[in-house]
Amino acid sequence: MLHLFVLGLVILAGLLLAGRWFTTTDPKNLIRMLKLVLFGIIGAAALFFIFTGRFAWAFVAVPALIPWFLRARTVHRAYRNFSDGASGNFAGGAGQNPRPSGAMSRAQALEVLGLKEGAGEKDIREAHRRLIAGIHPDHGGSTYLAAQINQAKDVLFGK
């Protein structure tokens, strides 16, 4: 009975240490560790199915996992858009007041799209698509940011 109590204390201490690490670690390390744990779990499950002779169950489970993979892709896209916003690639940059409405200069348009002077048409289109994908109003995004990104593209294309 005492050994179960000690085991419980060890598990509790491990959970507390893991929680502390989770709250204080760098997000890049956290994402790397979560990916490692996820692949480890998937690998362990695959090995379990192989060694128990139920490998067919793994193939049956794959279609059920497709929505989770799509959801993970959406989360990754949102993370990329938010990290771009934090680095100043969105309109106004992180922590700055939004731009006043009106005419946008070429320098402001380049800043909104996160481009440097001399960017080509392909670069402008790629930056526009990347930024608008996660913040489009049809997907619950900001109409103001979408308008700024569209206006920046129009200014750079001379429309």
N, C-alpha and C positions, 0 to 999 in steps of 0.2 A: 504494500500500500504506500509506503514511503517513497518507493522508486517512481510511482505515478505522480506523486506530489512534486518531486524534484523535476521530473520530465515536464510537467505543466509549468513550473517556474522557468525552466530553460526555454520553453516555447514562448512564454510571455516575454521574457527578456529579448529573445530573438525578434519578436514582432515589434517591440519598442525600438530596438536598434534599427530595424529595417524602416520603420516609420520616420525615425529621425534622419536617416540617410535620405529617404525619399523627399523630405521637406527641405533639406539643405544642399542637395547635389545640383550640379549644373544640368540644365535641361537636355543638353546634348548627351551627357553621360547617362541620364535617365532613359532617354529614348534608345540608346545603344543597349543598355541593360535589359529594357523591356523587350526589344527585338530578340536578344539572346535568349531570354527566358521563354519567349513565345516559340522560337525555333526548337529549343530544348524540349518543350512540352510536346510539340508536334513530332519530333524525332522519337521521343520516348513512347508516344502513342503508336507510332508506326512500328517500332520494335516490338511493342507488346502484341500488336496484331499479327506480326510475322511469327513470333515465337509461340503464340497460342494457336496458330493455324486458322485465324479468323481474318486473314488479309483482305478478303472480299468485303468485310465490313468497312474497311478504310475507303474503298472505292465507292461504297454506298453513301458514306458520310460526306464525300467531297461536294456533291450538289447542295447539300445543306449549308456548307461553309461559304458558298459563293456570295450570298448577301453580306456576310461579315467582311469578306475581302473588299467588296464594293464600298462598304461603310468605312473601312480603314483607309481606302483611297481618298474618300471625301474628307476624312479627318486630316489626312496628310496634306491635301490641297489647301484646306483652311489654315493649317499650321503654317504652310509656306506663305500664304497671303498675309497672315498676321505678323510673321517674322519680317516680311517685306515692309509692312506698315511701321513696325518698330524701328527699322533701320532708316526710315525716312523716304521710302519709295512711293508711299501714298500721298495724296494731296495734303499738303501742309506739313507732313512729317509727324513724327511722334511727339506729342506734347506741345505742338504749336497750334495757334488759332487757325481756323480754316481761312482760305483765301477769300477775299471779297469777290462777289459775283461781278461779272463784266468781262471785258476783253482779256484774253490770256496771251502773254508774250511767248515767244518761242522758248526762251530760257525756262519759263515756268512750266511749259508743256513738257520739255525734256525732263525737268525735275519730277513732275507728276508721274511720268512713265518710267523714271529711274534710268534714263539714258544719258549718254554723253553727246556732246556736239559732234556732228558728222555721222550720226546713226543712219543706217540705210532703211529703205522701205520695209525690208524683211524684219529688221530688228524692231521697228515701230509696231508692225503687226503682231509679232510674237509677244512684245511687252504688253500691248493692249489686251490680247487674248488671255495672257497669264493673269493680269490684274483683274480683268472684268469677270473671269470665270467664277470666282468665289464671292464677289460682292454685287452681282447683278440683282436688281430689285425682284426679279421673278423667282430668285432663290433665297429671298429673305435678306438681301443685302441693302446697303445704303443707296438711296436715289441720288444723294448729293455726291458721293464718291464716284458712282457710275457716270454721272453727268460730267464731273471733272475729268475723268479718264477719257470719255468720248470726246469732250471738247479739246483735250490735249492732242488726241489723235487727229482731229480735224485741223487743228492749228498746224501740226507738223506736215500734214498732207496738203496744206494750203487751201482748204475748203472754206 
